[in-house]
């Protein structure tokens, strides 16, 4: 299958002022937050009733500088590996781990990098023939292997609606950290299966 997606984010940093503090009231990404792009590769393999999924992301995120003066970018590559196990006829449990490498640049000059890692667990429930509901809990650590790590906890809710040979997925994600405050984003995916 191939997946087409759209992303609309809410940023926890107070990017509209000269303050460097994060804000507890996220705002919709403004002009300095444009320029996001990413690519995703996914492999699914069944072993009996269990399924193993491997996902690789590569992309760039524009970072919101609180001063609105300097334009930063984050070039990232991350992977996820998880297993899905049926619990009942309509409910699956999945759990896995993730790791990421992040490189900060400004004006095409490398300024630093760090590694993140974490775990997640969730479920998928087929409520009806044409509707699935999923939930997930994530725990990550920025700079996981580099001393003082910053923990991030997040939850996600997903709804999937099959439509012929396509699948429409809606994601709502919320995460919280002492570093970036509260962040929310909404994603929509249109997955073509062939």
Secondary structure, 3 states (H helix, E strand, C coil): CEEEEEEEEEEEECCCCCCCCEEEEEEECCHHHCCCEEEEEEEEEEECCEEEEEEEEEEEEEECCCCCCCCEEEEEEEEEEEEEEECCCCEEEEEEEEEEEEEEEECCEEEEEEEEEEEEEEEEEEEECCEEEEEEEEEEEECCCCCCCEEEEEEEEEEEEEECCEEEEEEEEEEEECCCEEEEEEEEEEEECC
